[in-house]
Amino acid sequence: MASARSSRRSGSGIQVRRATLKDTQELVHQRRAMWEALGVKGKAEHDRADRIYGRWVRSRMKNERLVGWIAEKRDGTVAGGGCVWLQEVQPRPHRKGTLQPYLLSMYTEPEFRGHGVATKVVEAAIDWTKKQGYERLQLHASEMGRGVYKRLGFARTWEMRFNINRPNR
Amino acid sequence: MSASLPKPQSASGITIRRATLKDLDALVSLRRASMIELDKPDRTILDKADRVFHRWARSRMKTKRLVAWLAEKRDGTVVGCGCVWLQPVHPNPQRKRNHRPYLLSMYTEPKSRGRGVATKIVQAAMDWSRMQGYQTLALHSSDIGRGVYRRLGFKPTSEMRVRLDSPSPSRSHGSRGRR
């Protein structure tokens, strides 16, 4: 799964490269930090989620349903990352197959915010998704991410949700 | 599967009941009708879509990952439908299971609209999801359906999408208002 051009450099010295199975712990850390930033609490819950996510990410990387990117400085310090998962969706008349690329686990380390790290990761994801022949890339945007995604051409969809336990939310 | 099914509900002579594998052809043809209404794709595309959906829905009904409801008149004519699929999702610390109920193939034939058919089907889907222990029900709404979902308490999510078939991301998007 190695790509010919595996990294992008920028003025700030942060490059984006493809993640490998060796990066699983880093991806798990980023996802945990993402949930913490979103307000999910409880060490036991996070530890359990780490184990589940680690297994989930590894098995999907192995069967090529998930790819990841790590943004890092020249010295190897990790600045952030994100993943694209090929999620199963309903069949559609004009689309090939039922896999829809979905961007998840986007995270930038606090000390690297404001340096365009997320933008670089999403651009790598868009690039990969296009080269694989998919027509769309989808995600659920956090408050923090919305601006980045809008600037890169993302628009809201008409997905709606009913909260069974809290109908007014 | 729940131990006791809720009684069929009536909306001016129309009853909602759970679909079985025997109803798959009806589900396929209602879905075809909704595609024609949205888009008018040509016949080859529609025929292929029928076959694909038939296979896809059949295997999922058999393994209980997809349930469906039909709306029928007293004489048994089918006038509407909706399905809930347990869609695989990424793991979430706040969610016990790795799939979520997702509503699709909602359709009411034009002659039977305005009588609460879609509302009754969605309510059946919500009841089923609740009884199975799920916390949410998601969907992508068409222009026609949006009012029904809003009135039932559905809210927009934070989902966003970019189209990649143009050389550079464009500012005007077709994704809102399209299926």
Interface residues (C-beta under 8 A of the other chain):
Chain A: W35 V40 E45 H46 R48 A49 I52 Y53 W56 W85 Q87 E88 V89 Q90 P91 R92 P93 H94 T98 Y102 L104 I126 T129 K130 Y134 E135 R136 L137 Q138 L139 H140 A141 S142 R146 Y149 K150 L152 G153 F154 A155 R156 T157 W158 E159 M160 R161 F162 N163 I164 N165 P167 N168 R169
Chain B: M35 D39 P41 I45 L46 K48 A49 V52 F53 W56 W85 Q87 P88 V89 H90 P91 N92 P93 Q94 N98 Y102 L104 S105 M126 S129 R130 Y134 Q135 T136 L137 A138 L139 H140 S141 S142 R146 Y149 L152 G153 F154 K155 P156 T157 S158 E159 M160 R161 V162 R163 L164 D165 S168 P169 S170 R171 H173 S175 R176 G177 R178
